[in-house]
Amino acid sequence: MNTVLPPIQAFLDVLNQQITPALQAQGFKPNAINAREGLARLTEKFLTHTVDIARVQDDVIYPAGSGYAVPVRIYHPNPEQDLPVLVYFHGGGGMCGSVTVYDGINRRLAAHTGHIVVAPEYRLAPENPYPAGQQDALTCVRGVLAVLRQNQLRFRERIVIGGDSAGGALASAVSQQAQSDAGLAVAAQILIYPSVDFCMRQPSIQDFGEDYLLTAERMRWYFAHYFQHGEDYCAVSSLYGDTGAQHPPTLIITAGFDPLRDEGAAYAEKLQAGGAPVQYHCFERLIHAFLNLEDLCPAECEQAYALMARFLAASD
């Protein structure tokens, strides 16, 4: 029987037995402020090693018509080479996370995969509920090559997309739309412990919905702030969307003690049944958001980035 990796279990013990009870005793009430600070502090504490990238710069991607102009950060690991492009959407329940918080992950993605990583600062709930973030994701995929040209950066006209958790929800929605939208040229995608079943129907929600960092209660709280217009949760979940042989090749990575584990596995099965190329890997002893906890599981994170690099190289 698998168990949580010991350094992560030690962290969970402190969280569940000391930090959370102390906060509850003080009358803690979750809101956007402390949720955002929590993810930022967690990542700052457990993702401490810096990766140098040759060129990092900021810009803005504008929509074709009217709409929100999305700030982006561009990570080019080798400005002397024409590299493919990875548009990567950070996680955070649609409420938390930022390009700044994910800077370490974005740098690792660029260094390991040999891609120009473009990281959007997409809009977050509750200030900007669904579908604002999804609209921003589409804007970025449509306009990413233009902004690279404007900056006179060298690149190949090959766009892949990716995201973790809520960012995986955005990426999967873009890939589904790309099946029938010629303006979305998505060559492949990477989904890391993705949120693809807002209905929360999968068994792992019950199995790991408490005591493993991401809780079922917190997920419901995220969704209540993300969906503010009476949306049908199932209708907007990628797991219940249309997929077929035209769907981009996909790598899905999950964690064994993650409440989102089973929906990631189910999505891999759905894509395969529809005729899309798919690879699936579960890190059996890890929890949700393990890339943000790299100092507690460095070997496994290194393996995850290596999987992504091999997948992108093989699908090129």
C-alpha positions in Angstrom: 0.0 0.0 0.0 1.3 3.4 -1.0 1.9 6.1 1.6 2.5 9.8 1.3 6.2 10.7 0.8 7.6 11.2 4.4 8.7 14.9 4.0 5.2 15.8 2.6 3.5 13.8 5.4 5.5 15.7 8.0 4.4 19.0 6.4 0.8 17.8 6.4 1.0 16.7 10.0 2.0 20.2 11.0 -0.6 21.8 8.8 -3.5 19.5 10.0 -2.5 19.2 13.7 -1.1 22.7 14.5 -1.7 25.4 11.9 -5.3 24.7 10.9 -6.6 24.1 14.4 -4.9 27.3 15.6 -6.5 29.3 12.8 -9.9 27.8 13.5 -9.6 28.7 17.2 -8.9 32.3 16.2 -12.1 32.4 14.1 -10.4 32.3 10.7 -12.6 33.1 7.8 -11.3 32.3 4.2 -11.3 35.2 1.7 -9.5 36.1 -1.4 -6.7 37.9 0.6 -5.7 34.9 2.7 -6.2 32.4 0.0 -3.8 34.2 -2.3 -1.3 34.8 0.5 -1.5 31.1 1.5 -0.5 29.8 -2.0 2.2 32.5 -2.3 3.7 31.7 1.0 3.5 28.0 0.5 5.4 28.3 -2.8 7.9 30.7 -1.4 8.7 28.4 1.4 9.0 25.1 -0.5 10.2 26.2 -4.0 13.5 27.9 -3.1 16.0 27.1 -5.8 16.4 29.6 -8.7 16.8 28.6 -12.3 18.5 31.2 -14.6 16.7 31.9 -17.9 18.6 33.9 -20.6 15.8 36.4 -21.3 12.8 37.2 -19.3 10.5 40.1 -20.3 6.9 41.3 -19.8 4.4 42.4 -22.4 0.7 42.4 -23.1 -1.4 40.3 -25.4 -4.4 42.2 -26.9 -7.6 40.5 -28.1 -8.5 40.7 -31.7 -11.4 43.1 -31.0 -12.5 44.8 -27.8 -11.8 43.1 -24.5 -9.2 42.6 -21.8 -5.5 43.0 -22.6 -3.7 40.2 -20.8 -0.4 40.9 -19.2 2.2 38.1 -19.9 5.7 37.2 -18.9 7.9 35.6 -21.5 10.7 33.2 -20.6 13.1 32.5 -23.5 15.8 30.0 -22.5 17.9 30.4 -25.6 17.4 33.7 -27.5 19.7 32.5 -30.3 17.5 29.6 -31.2 14.0 29.4 -32.8 12.2 27.5 -30.1 8.6 26.3 -29.8 6.2 28.1 -27.5 4.5 26.9 -24.4 1.6 29.0 -23.0 1.3 28.0 -19.4 -1.7 28.8 -17.1 -0.9 28.7 -13.4 -3.1 27.0 -10.8 -5.0 28.4 -7.8 -8.6 27.5 -8.0 -9.4 30.3 -10.3 -9.0 32.7 -7.4 -5.3 32.5 -6.5 -1.9 32.3 -8.0 0.0 34.7 -10.3 2.9 34.8 -12.7 5.0 36.1 -9.8 4.1 33.2 -7.5 4.7 30.7 -10.4 8.0 32.3 -11.5 10.0 29.3 -10.3 7.8 26.8 -12.1 7.7 28.8 -15.3 11.5 29.0 -15.3 11.8 25.2 -14.7 9.4 24.6 -17.6 11.4 26.7 -20.0 14.7 25.2 -18.9 13.6 21.6 -19.0 11.4 21.6 -22.1 13.5 24.0 -24.3 10.3 26.0 -25.0 9.6 29.7 -24.8 7.2 29.8 -21.9 4.6 32.5 -22.0 2.8 32.9 -18.7 -0.5 34.9 -18.7 -1.7 36.9 -15.7 -5.3 35.9 -16.4 -8.1 37.5 -14.5 -9.2 35.9 -11.2 -12.4 35.4 -9.3 -14.2 36.7 -7.3 -13.5 40.0 -9.0 -13.6 38.5 -12.4 -15.7 35.2 -12.4 -16.1 32.7 -15.1 -15.7 33.0 -18.1 -13.2 35.9 -17.7 -10.1 33.6 -17.2 -11.1 31.4 -20.0 -11.5 34.3 -22.4 -8.0 35.5 -21.4 -6.7 32.0 -22.1 -8.1 32.1 -25.6 -6.8 35.6 -26.2 -3.3 34.5 -25.2 -3.2 31.4 -27.4 -4.6 33.4 -30.4 -2.1 36.3 -29.9 1.0 34.8 -28.5 3.0 34.6 -31.8 2.2 38.2 -32.6 3.6 39.4 -29.3 6.8 37.4 -29.9 7.2 38.9 -33.3 6.7 42.4 -31.9 9.5 41.8 -29.4 11.7 40.4 -32.2 12.2 37.1 -30.4 13.2 34.0 -32.3 10.6 31.3 -32.2 9.0 28.4 -34.1 5.4 28.6 -35.1 4.4 25.7 -32.8 2.2 26.4 -29.9 1.6 24.0 -27.0 -0.3 24.8 -23.9 -0.4 23.6 -20.3 -1.6 24.3 -16.9 -1.9 22.8 -13.4 -5.1 22.5 -11.3 -7.4 25.4 -12.3 -4.8 26.3 -15.0 -5.4 22.8 -16.3 -9.1 23.5 -16.6 -8.3 26.5 -18.8 -5.9 24.6 -21.0 -8.3 21.7 -21.4 -11.1 24.1 -22.4 -8.9 25.8 -25.0 -7.8 22.4 -26.4 -11.4 21.3 -26.8 -12.3 24.4 -28.6 -9.2 24.1 -30.8 -10.7 20.9 -32.3 -13.1 23.0 -34.4 -11.5 26.5 -34.3 -8.8 27.1 -36.9 -7.7 30.2 -35.1 -6.5 28.0 -32.2 -3.4 26.2 -33.4 -2.7 23.9 -30.4 -0.1 21.3 -31.2 -0.1 19.5 -27.8 -1.0 20.1 -24.2 0.2 19.2 -20.7 -2.3 18.9 -17.8 -0.9 18.7 -14.3 -3.4 17.5 -11.7 -6.1 19.3 -13.7 -9.5 20.4 -12.5 -11.8 19.0 -15.2 -14.9 17.9 -13.2 -16.5 20.8 -11.4 -19.3 18.5 -10.4 -16.9 16.7 -8.0 -18.2 13.3 -8.9 -15.1 11.2 -8.7 -14.3 8.8 -5.8 -11.0 10.5 -5.0 -12.9 13.5 -3.8 -14.2 11.4 -0.9 -11.0 9.4 -0.4 -8.7 12.4 -0.2 -11.0 15.4 0.4 -9.6 16.0 3.9 -6.0 16.3 5.3 -4.2 16.3 2.0 -3.7 20.1 1.5 -6.5 20.6 -1.1 -9.8 19.8 0.6 -13.3 19.1 -0.8 -14.6 22.0 1.3 -12.0 24.4 -0.2 -12.8 23.2 -3.7 -16.5 24.0 -3.2 -15.5 27.4 -1.9 -13.4 28.1 -5.0 -16.2 27.0 -7.3 -18.8 29.2 -5.5 -16.6 32.2 -6.1 -15.6 31.2 -9.7 -19.1 30.5 -11.0 -21.4 33.4 -10.2 -24.0 33.3 -12.9 -25.8 30.1 -12.3 -23.6 28.0 -14.5 -24.3 24.2 -14.8 -21.0 22.9 -13.3 -21.1 19.7 -15.4 -21.8 21.6 -18.7 -18.7 23.7 -18.2 -16.4 20.8 -17.1 -13.9 19.5 -19.7 -14.6 15.9 -18.5 -18.1 16.1 -20.0 -17.1 18.1 -23.1 -16.6 16.9 -26.7 -13.3 15.2 -27.6 -12.3 13.3 -30.6 -9.4 12.3 -32.8 -8.7 16.0 -33.7 -8.0 16.8 -30.0 -4.3 17.8 -29.4 -2.0 15.1 -28.0 -2.1 15.3 -24.2 0.1 14.4 -21.2 -1.8 14.2 -17.9 0.0 14.0 -14.6 -1.8 13.3 -11.4 -0.9 12.7 -7.7 -1.9 9.6 -5.8 -3.3 11.4 -2.7 -5.0 14.2 -4.6 -8.8 14.7 -4.6 -8.4 15.5 -8.3 -6.6 12.3 -9.1 -9.6 10.3 -10.5 -10.9 13.1 -12.7 -7.5 13.4 -14.3 -7.4 9.6 -14.9 -11.0 9.7 -16.2 -10.1 12.5 -18.6 -7.1 10.5 -20.0 -9.5 7.6 -20.6 -12.0 9.9 -22.3 -9.4 11.3 -24.6 -8.0 7.9 -25.5 -11.5 6.6 -26.2 -12.1 9.5 -28.6 -9.0 8.6 -30.5 -6.7 11.4 -29.2 -3.0 10.5 -28.4 -2.7 10.6 -24.6 -0.1 9.7 -22.0 -1.0 9.4 -18.3 1.3 9.3 -15.2 0.4 9.2 -11.6 2.9 10.1 -8.9 1.5 7.7 -6.3 3.0 9.1 -3.2 2.4 12.8 -3.8 -0.3 15.3 -3.2 -2.0 18.2 -5.1 0.3 21.1 -6.0 3.5 19.1 -5.5 5.3 21.3 -8.0 4.9 24.1 -5.6 6.4 21.9 -2.9 9.5 21.0 -4.8 11.9 21.1 -1.8 9.8 18.3 -0.2 9.9 16.1 -3.3 12.8 17.2 -5.5 13.4 13.9 -7.2 9.7 13.5 -8.1 9.5 17.0 -9.5 12.6 16.4 -11.6 10.9 13.3 -12.9 7.8 15.3 -13.7 9.7 17.9 -15.7 11.6 15.2 -17.5 8.2 13.6 -18.5 7.0 16.9 -19.9 10.2 17.4 -21.9 10.1 13.9 -23.4 6.4 14.2 -24.2 6.8 17.5 -26.0 9.9 16.2 -27.9 8.0 13.1 -29.0 4.9 15.0 -30.1 6.9 17.6 -32.1 
